[in-house]
């Protein structure tokens, strides 16, 4: 990392459903590496918002180790909690009998799954009255998709009265599977729809040293490679489309940020930063805007080296797969972070030479 003695890292957590167990293991390694004083921003989307909110609460309460230990145990005890929304499905079936195929059938279904209990269980360590404006030791950012305007919305301390649990439930409301959430006058669904790895939210808040924990493989090294063979059925098509979609959603911003950061470094290291070529580069990336300049970033991506088959997106009850994935997350994060320079004072990292 390239943090100085007083700077702190930003932690960015992507979505990924039950694959978020990988993040839980990685978070322990991050906490060991930087300590609670070394983390300044936690930015999360979907299941990353759930894990991130619990971590931010641990930092705020001065008990990060206890919060992570409790989160690990909660992940291992979710068996049987994810259920079909039978009431909605029965209402839809009745309308199908009475009205036949019509929009009225779909209008009876607010969600296919009753998943709120899972999120509430994972968030049971959050005080029920905890508001976004209560965080002082760390800046928590939770992203959700605003259905009214079709944009990503970031809940943070600038909306001080929003309950953290409400923001997290909105961020993790996977469309169709879980019901949308109302906050104020607006309706929200999963933050991963447009911004599955809210890296830009951390950069906007001044972060230059970032640890990004994803749940899909490759971490921005490039889209999944060419795959030959037939796609003769729906399963084959979805099996191929899913990693492609995840790669775009998770790591498109990461690749862009790394590219812009490299150009910023070239500009700053140039012996003639005002040459015509450098001025063209500055214009191309918006180097200066509103009196501010872009800065080079240090981004450490942590993600599975290969695809994660189990527990899958909705496999919250597969405790063995969850435990294995948490161990993998810890081992991967510990190995990757060990390659960075040792931590400096107060748990922050020293600038690499």
PyMOL commands that set and color helices and strands:
alter all, ss='L'
color gray80, all
select helices_A, chain A and resi 17-34+36-38+47-61+64-75+86-99+103-106+116-122+132-134+164-171+191-193+199-204+234-269+276-285+319-338+345-347
alter helices_A, ss='H'
color red, helices_A
select strands_A, chain A and resi 9-13+39-45+83-84+113-114+139-146+151-155+181-183+186-189+209-213+288-289+292-293+298-302
alter strands_A, ss='S'
color yellow, strands_A
deselect
rebuild
show_as cartoon
